[in-house]
Amino acid sequence: MMNDAFDLRLAESHIEVHKFRSGAIVAATFLSLILQVFVPVYIPKFAVLDLPLIVTIYFGLSRRNPSTGLLLGMVIGLLQDSLSGPTVPLGLYGIAKTIIGYLASSIGARLDTEHPAARFAMTMIFFVVHQGSGQCGGGCAGVCSVGPPAKILEGLPALLT
């Protein structure tokens, strides 16, 4: 009986959990938020890239703890809401990034996402989920979208036909 339990433990795949210094997470968050706010003023096409979303996905997939991913997504989203001005209702990015942080951490805990192709695929899936949750929340709040990246998704059916 003991050997069966030991064999089961050996058969499990080991998924590495990355540890980051809290200063690295805070620095990456604030750098992404500052770049997201100020760079599109000078380079308008930069608004399509959602750096806070990428930071949320990266740390969510790397830390692999759903509660940490959920809280990180919430903090990043609420900070992005507060910097977005009156065009975005407070909480819209917060809700969307909370969902993404939780999903990224949950999936990262169950699947090995160390391969670059797997990370890219997960990032694309999370981008679509983020835009969908923003569209849903934006419809309830009376705004049309989370941000400029939603315009990419609006043109997607035309590209597929």
Beta strands, then each sheet from edge to edge (+ up, - down):
end
